[in-house]
Amino acid sequence: QLQLVESGGGLVQPGGSLRLSCTASAVTLDYYAMGWFRQAPGKEREGVSCISSSGGNTNYADSVKGRFIIFRDYANNTVYLQMNSLSPSDTAVYYCAGFYTTDEATCVMANFDEYDFWGQGAQVTVSS
């Protein structure tokens, strides 16, 4: 079955950038809609971004729009989240997730219950 492994988390100064990676093993991501979610201490998990299986549709939370970019590399079976202009409010554990779909346009961000497979989480800390 699908396994997702995240990497790229760490400590970064405000205004800095970080790129998270989510790599799948055993199964290709060609038919998986993917998303990034985050959860800060004491807060509910929230959707950050999503991308359709085709890569043609993306969505972003208002709080990250214009700063974050989601994209996928089919050759490397990886989905990325490029995070720019980071602020302390971005500090959270970031999770990638996916679900199988035959609809190449599906991009789900609001409802994380639809996702079947999750990465282990990557801690992102933005602090000076």
C-alpha positions, 0 to 999 in steps of 0.5 A, spaced: 500 500 500 501 507 499 507 509 504 508 517 504 515 519 507 516 526 509 523 530 509 525 537 509 522 540 516 527 544 521 528 551 524 528 557 520 528 564 521 522 569 520 522 571 512 526 565 510 524 559 506 523 551 507 521 546 502 518 540 504 518 533 500 513 527 500 515 521 497 511 515 496 514 508 495 511 502 492 505 505 489 506 511 484 502 517 485 499 518 478 492 517 481 492 520 488 490 527 489 495 530 495 494 535 500 499 538 505 496 539 512 499 542 519 497 542 526 500 547 531 500 546 538 493 547 541 490 548 535 486 544 530 489 541 524 488 545 518 489 545 510 494 548 507 494 546 500 492 541 495 494 538 488 490 534 483 492 528 481 494 531 474 497 537 477 492 541 474 488 544 480 491 547 486 488 550 492 491 554 498 489 557 504 488 564 505 494 565 510 499 562 505 497 564 498 502 567 495 507 565 499 507 557 499 507 553 492 505 546 492 507 542 486 509 535 484 514 531 480 512 525 477 519 522 475 521 522 483 514 520 485 514 526 490 510 532 492 513 538 494 511 544 499 515 550 497 514 555 503 517 562 503 516 568 507 515 564 513 513 567 519 512 564 527 505 563 525 507 558 520 510 554 526 507 547 526 507 539 524 506 539 517 503 532 514 502 530 507 496 526 505 493 522 499 487 519 496 486 515 490 481 518 485 480 517 478 478 524 477 484 528 475 481 534 477 480 533 485 483 537 489 481 537 497 483 541 502 478 543 507 476 536 509 482 531 511 477 525 513 477 524 505 485 522 505 487 515 507 494 515 507 498 520 511 506 522 512 509 521 519 509 529 519 515 534 519 516 539 524 517 546 522 519 551 527 520 559 525 523 563 530 529 568 531 
